[in-house]
Amino acid sequence: MNVTLRPWREADADAVVEACNDPLTRRHLPLLPDPYTRSDALAYIGNGETARAVVDTDTDEVLAAIGYTPGRDGGAEIGYWVMPAARGRRVATTAVELLSAQLFESDFRRLHLQTALSNIASQRVAIAAGFVREGIARGASRNRDGSRFDTVVWARLVDDPPGPSPRLLPDLPGGRLTDGVVVLRPLTEDDGLVTYDMRILPEVSGRSVVGTPMDPAAVTRQCAESGAKWLAGQRAEMTIRRAGDDAYLGEIALYYAEPALREAMIGYSLVPEARGHGYAARAARLVTDWGFEIGMNRMIAGTAVDNVASQRVLEAVGYSRESVQLERLPGPNGTRIDNVAFAKLRPAVT
């Protein structure tokens, strides 16, 4: 699709109203007037000296909006939204690339944008347009009720190479891993309640390194923000599903804590009814093989000394027991417990 940036026109008002009343737009731009009226649209169009309509070059159909706010020392912040019918067509990425090129030609030196942690689509736009993730701005944005939420900060400098910016953890091939019996898919907000129900089980929460919030809304938010950690190269969290009926079996993750060493760790949990059927071993094998495919040299895992079932899973997948690490894991009531360390090395290329 050929995309053009042009000034807004009064005739575009209806498109602006449609976009700004769309639930997804409102979710990520919570301070928009509610409802958003034609008067609001005309005011936006009239005051938009630094805003542009993103239109189809051939038909002049409004596809999106993009604009910028000049800052200090040659910097500017970019913002955008996309019409519902134009999503998934690379419109936002192309618009960001076009506006970035124009601003750099106008002597801007640094551009940045901010995305909500749960706005995975917008984070993908930033990466595709060559912006680099710089970190988390705590409480940087505000909801209508006055509460604040964190955002991811992305930036692009005038002398940065063309996009996309590099990623440590790529997407799954075809969006999933499967061996025909289990299917692994990225964890999403829709998985929040079933994941909460599993994580609060004593045998799961009691063996969790990070702990489980006793609040389903908090776990749902964690699931919604999981994709941000994946795009940041920190961890790839997935649900484990049965291939035949898509039943939820549990979760598994690859934690990439040692990029310099090309070493990653796996961890997994299953719901009670899924245990004892070989599902954990199948999921662990899929994630381990994927880790080697994307360049890991060493995959590791650990279990409590008394977690014999998990040790058998790792041995079935080809992990070797390396050592017992004294008091490495947090235990109940502030105690510490020993960890049995396992590892599997990248297979030799033949």
Secondary structure, DSSP 8 states (H G I E B T S, - for coil): --EEEE---GGGHHHHHHHHTSHHHHHHSTTS-SS--HHHHHHHHHT-TTEEEEEETTT--EEEEEEEEE-STTEEEEEEEE-GGGTTTTHHHHHHHHHHHHHHHTT--EEEEEEETT-HHHHHHHHHTT-EEEEEEEEEEE-TTS-EEEEEEEEEETTS-SSS---SS---GGG-EE-SSEEEEE--GGGHHHHHHHHTSHHHHTT-SS---S-HHHHHHHHHTHHHHHHTTSEEEEEEEETTT--EEEEEEEEEEEGGGTEEEEEEEE-GGGTTTTHHHHHHHHHHHHHHHTT-SEEEEEEETT-HHHHHHHHHHT-EEEEEEEEEEE-GGG-EEEEEEEEEE-----
